């Protein structure tokens, strides 16, 4: 695990959003008060789905700007892998998953003490090489090509199976990957013709193009976030979740291509 750094919105904007969000939640004072920094400090460890790498990197920077005494440590991987690590006792403050099924795995293991909040939505596209050299127009074009999918136990894999079933397409993948970034990398490296990945991952890459397909509407993933029951730093954890849910946090997610929760 390590700190993630990225350029985010101005610190003043984020701090203002945090004041408002925490005041509404009953955790802060009036809008004229200083930022509610008391008690928010130390290391806050965030386990987040691989597809959140770019926006959560920015939000980590924004959080540290708003709370100079805090350090955000981010760990990105497939949601199922993260859930397993949490259930095995990894010291984690916040879990942000790519679907409710992965969050439920942690809840079933006794790890979530705060009701998860849905903070974003995402859906699949077909990642192809620059310029779409094979002219792929939809899922029906994929059989017979080399295609990377996420493994079925991770959210992007479950979403891919729902989309393929909706399209009536039987597909034997060339490879099953541990998370969506690994599937995307297969296209970026030219090792496969295409991959089913999230729209946000294609947007974050300069090495692939994305092909939209209608069946992706049948496989939209809701992203939940929660403070964990045994969070080592619950105060900072709650403040980070507030940032994600705030207007400033939602703007960062929208800029990355995520849709707002319905």
Secondary structure as a PSIPRED ss2 file (coil, helix, strand):
# PSIPRED VFORMAT (PSIPRED V4.0)

   1 X C   1.000  0.000  0.000
   2 X E   0.000  0.000  1.000
   3 X C   1.000  0.000  0.000
   4 X C   1.000  0.000  0.000
   5 X C   1.000  0.000  0.000
   6 X C   1.000  0.000  0.000
   7 X C   1.000  0.000  0.000
   8 X C   1.000  0.000  0.000
   9 X C   1.000  0.000  0.000
  10 X C   1.000  0.000  0.000
  11 X H   0.000  1.000  0.000
  12 X H   0.000  1.000  0.000
  13 X H   0.000  1.000  0.000
  14 X H   0.000  1.000  0.000
  15 X H   0.000  1.000  0.000
  16 X H   0.000  1.000  0.000
  17 X H   0.000  1.000  0.000
  18 X H   0.000  1.000  0.000
  19 X H   0.000  1.000  0.000
  20 X H   0.000  1.000  0.000
  21 X H   0.000  1.000  0.000
  22 X H   0.000  1.000  0.000
  23 X H   0.000  1.000  0.000
  24 X H   0.000  1.000  0.000
  25 X C   1.000  0.000  0.000
  26 X C   1.000  0.000  0.000
  27 X C   1.000  0.000  0.000
  28 X C   1.000  0.000  0.000
  29 X C   1.000  0.000  0.000
  30 X C   1.000  0.000  0.000
  31 X C   1.000  0.000  0.000
  32 X C   1.000  0.000  0.000
  33 X C   1.000  0.000  0.000
  34 X C   1.000  0.000  0.000
  35 X C   1.000  0.000  0.000
  36 X C   1.000  0.000  0.000
  37 X C   1.000  0.000  0.000
  38 X C   1.000  0.000  0.000
  39 X C   1.000  0.000  0.000
  40 X C   1.000  0.000  0.000
  41 X C   1.000  0.000  0.000
  42 X E   0.000  0.000  1.000
  43 X E   0.000  0.000  1.000
  44 X E   0.000  0.000  1.000
  45 X E   0.000  0.000  1.000
  46 X E   0.000  0.000  1.000
  47 X E   0.000  0.000  1.000
  48 X E   0.000  0.000  1.000
  49 X E   0.000  0.000  1.000
  50 X H   0.000  1.000  0.000
  51 X H   0.000  1.000  0.000
  52 X H   0.000  1.000  0.000
  53 X H   0.000  1.000  0.000
  54 X H   0.000  1.000  0.000
  55 X H   0.000  1.000  0.000
  56 X H   0.000  1.000  0.000
  57 X H   0.000  1.000  0.000
  58 X H   0.000  1.000  0.000
  59 X H   0.000  1.000  0.000
  60 X H   0.000  1.000  0.000
  61 X H   0.000  1.000  0.000
  62 X H   0.000  1.000  0.000
  63 X H   0.000  1.000  0.000
  64 X H   0.000  1.000  0.000
  65 X H   0.000  1.000  0.000
  66 X H   0.000  1.000  0.000
  67 X C   1.000  0.000  0.000
  68 X C   1.000  0.000  0.000
  69 X C   1.000  0.000  0.000
  70 X E   0.000  0.000  1.000
  71 X E   0.000  0.000  1.000
  72 X E   0.000  0.000  1.000
  73 X E   0.000  0.000  1.000
  74 X E   0.000  0.000  1.000
  75 X E   0.000  0.000  1.000
  76 X E   0.000  0.000  1.000
  77 X E   0.000  0.000  1.000
  78 X C   1.000  0.000  0.000
  79 X H   0.000  1.000  0.000
  80 X H   0.000  1.000  0.000
  81 X H   0.000  1.000  0.000
  82 X H   0.000  1.000  0.000
  83 X H   0.000  1.000  0.000
  84 X H   0.000  1.000  0.000
  85 X H   0.000  1.000  0.000
  86 X H   0.000  1.000  0.000
  87 X H   0.000  1.000  0.000
  88 X C   1.000  0.000  0.000
  89 X C   1.000  0.000  0.000
  90 X C   1.000  0.000  0.000
  91 X C   1.000  0.000  0.000
  92 X C   1.000  0.000  0.000
  93 X C   1.000  0.000  0.000
  94 X E   0.000  0.000  1.000
  95 X E   0.000  0.000  1.000
  96 X E   0.000  0.000  1.000
  97 X C   1.000  0.000  0.000
  98 X C   1.000  0.000  0.000
  99 X C   1.000  0.000  0.000
 100 X H   0.000  1.000  0.000
 101 X H   0.000  1.000  0.000
 102 X H   0.000  1.000  0.000
 103 X H   0.000  1.000  0.000
 104 X H   0.000  1.000  0.000
 105 X H   0.000  1.000  0.000
 106 X H   0.000  1.000  0.000
 107 X H   0.000  1.000  0.000
 108 X H   0.000  1.000  0.000
 109 X C   1.000  0.000  0.000
 110 X C   1.000  0.000  0.000
 111 X C   1.000  0.000  0.000
 112 X E   0.000  0.000  1.000
 113 X C   1.000  0.000  0.000
 114 X C   1.000  0.000  0.000
 115 X C   1.000  0.000  0.000
 116 X C   1.000  0.000  0.000
 117 X E   0.000  0.000  1.000
 118 X E   0.000  0.000  1.000
 119 X E   0.000  0.000  1.000
 120 X E   0.000  0.000  1.000
 121 X E   0.000  0.000  1.000
 122 X E   0.000  0.000  1.000
 123 X C   1.000  0.000  0.000
 124 X E   0.000  0.000  1.000
 125 X E   0.000  0.000  1.000
 126 X E   0.000  0.000  1.000
 127 X E   0.000  0.000  1.000
 128 X E   0.000  0.000  1.000
 129 X E   0.000  0.000  1.000
 130 X C   1.000  0.000  0.000
 131 X C   1.000  0.000  0.000
 132 X C   1.000  0.000  0.000
 133 X C   1.000  0.000  0.000
 134 X C   1.000  0.000  0.000
 135 X C   1.000  0.000  0.000
 136 X C   1.000  0.000  0.000
 137 X C   1.000  0.000  0.000
 138 X C   1.000  0.000  0.000
 139 X H   0.000  1.000  0.000
 140 X H   0.000  1.000  0.000
 141 X H   0.000  1.000  0.000
 142 X C   1.000  0.000  0.000
 143 X C   1.000  0.000  0.000
 144 X C   1.000  0.000  0.000
 145 X C   1.000  0.000  0.000
 146 X C   1.000  0.000  0.000
 147 X E   0.000  0.000  1.000
 148 X E   0.000  0.000  1.000
 149 X E   0.000  0.000  1.000
 150 X E   0.000  0.000  1.000
 151 X C   1.000  0.000  0.000
 152 X C   1.000  0.000  0.000
 153 X C   1.000  0.000  0.000
 154 X C   1.000  0.000  0.000
 155 X H   0.000  1.000  0.000
 156 X H   0.000  1.000  0.000
 157 X H   0.000  1.000  0.000
 158 X H   0.000  1.000  0.000
 159 X H   0.000  1.000  0.000
 160 X H   0.000  1.000  0.000
 161 X H   0.000  1.000  0.000
 162 X H   0.000  1.000  0.000
 163 X H   0.000  1.000  0.000
 164 X H   0.000  1.000  0.000
 165 X H   0.000  1.000  0.000
 166 X H   0.000  1.000  0.000
 167 X H   0.000  1.000  0.000
 168 X C   1.000  0.000  0.000
 169 X C   1.000  0.000  0.000
 170 X C   1.000  0.000  0.000
 171 X C   1.000  0.000  0.000
 172 X C   1.000  0.000  0.000
 173 X C   1.000  0.000  0.000
 174 X C   1.000  0.000  0.000
 175 X E   0.000  0.000  1.000
 176 X E   0.000  0.000  1.000
 177 X E   0.000  0.000  1.000
 178 X C   1.000  0.000  0.000
 179 X C   1.000  0.000  0.000
 180 X H   0.000  1.000  0.000
 181 X H   0.000  1.000  0.000
 182 X H   0.000  1.000  0.000
 183 X H   0.000  1.000  0.000
 184 X H   0.000  1.000  0.000
 185 X H   0.000  1.000  0.000
 186 X H   0.000  1.000  0.000
 187 X H   0.000  1.000  0.000
 188 X H   0.000  1.000  0.000
 189 X C   1.000  0.000  0.000
 190 X C   1.000  0.000  0.000
 191 X C   1.000  0.000  0.000
 192 X C   1.000  0.000  0.000
 193 X C   1.000  0.000  0.000
 194 X E   0.000  0.000  1.000
 195 X E   0.000  0.000  1.000
 196 X E   0.000  0.000  1.000
 197 X E   0.000  0.000  1.000
 198 X E   0.000  0.000  1.000
 199 X H   0.000  1.000  0.000
 200 X H   0.000  1.000  0.000
 201 X H   0.000  1.000  0.000
 202 X H   0.000  1.000  0.000
 203 X H   0.000  1.000  0.000
 204 X H   0.000  1.000  0.000
 205 X C   1.000  0.000  0.000
 206 X C   1.000  0.000  0.000
 207 X C   1.000  0.000  0.000
 208 X E   0.000  0.000  1.000
 209 X E   0.000  0.000  1.000
 210 X E   0.000  0.000  1.000
 211 X E   0.000  0.000  1.000
 212 X C   1.000  0.000  0.000
 213 X C   1.000  0.000  0.000
 214 X H   0.000  1.000  0.000
 215 X H   0.000  1.000  0.000
 216 X H   0.000  1.000  0.000
 217 X H   0.000  1.000  0.000
 218 X H   0.000  1.000  0.000
 219 X H   0.000  1.000  0.000
 220 X C   1.000  0.000  0.000
 221 X E   0.000  0.000  1.000
 222 X E   0.000  0.000  1.000
 223 X E   0.000  0.000  1.000
 224 X E   0.000  0.000  1.000
 225 X E   0.000  0.000  1.000
 226 X E   0.000  0.000  1.000
 227 X E   0.000  0.000  1.000
 228 X E   0.000  0.000  1.000
 229 X C   1.000  0.000  0.000
 230 X C   1.000  0.000  0.000
 231 X C   1.000  0.000  0.000
 232 X C   1.000  0.000  0.000
 233 X C   1.000  0.000  0.000
 234 X H   0.000  1.000  0.000
 235 X H   0.000  1.000  0.000
 236 X H   0.000  1.000  0.000
 237 X H   0.000  1.000  0.000
 238 X H   0.000  1.000  0.000
 239 X H   0.000  1.000  0.000
 240 X H   0.000  1.000  0.000
 241 X H   0.000  1.000  0.000
 242 X H   0.000  1.000  0.000
 243 X H   0.000  1.000  0.000
 244 X H   0.000  1.000  0.000
 245 X H   0.000  1.000  0.000
 246 X C   1.000  0.000  0.000
 247 X H   0.000  1.000  0.000
 248 X H   0.000  1.000  0.000
 249 X H   0.000  1.000  0.000
 250 X H   0.000  1.000  0.000
 251 X H   0.000  1.000  0.000
 252 X H   0.000  1.000  0.000
 253 X H   0.000  1.000  0.000
 254 X H   0.000  1.000  0.000
 255 X H   0.000  1.000  0.000
 256 X C   1.000  0.000  0.000
 257 X C   1.000  0.000  0.000
 258 X C   1.000  0.000  0.000
 259 X E   0.000  0.000  1.000
 260 X C   1.000  0.000  0.000
 261 X C   1.000  0.000  0.000
 262 X C   1.000  0.000  0.000
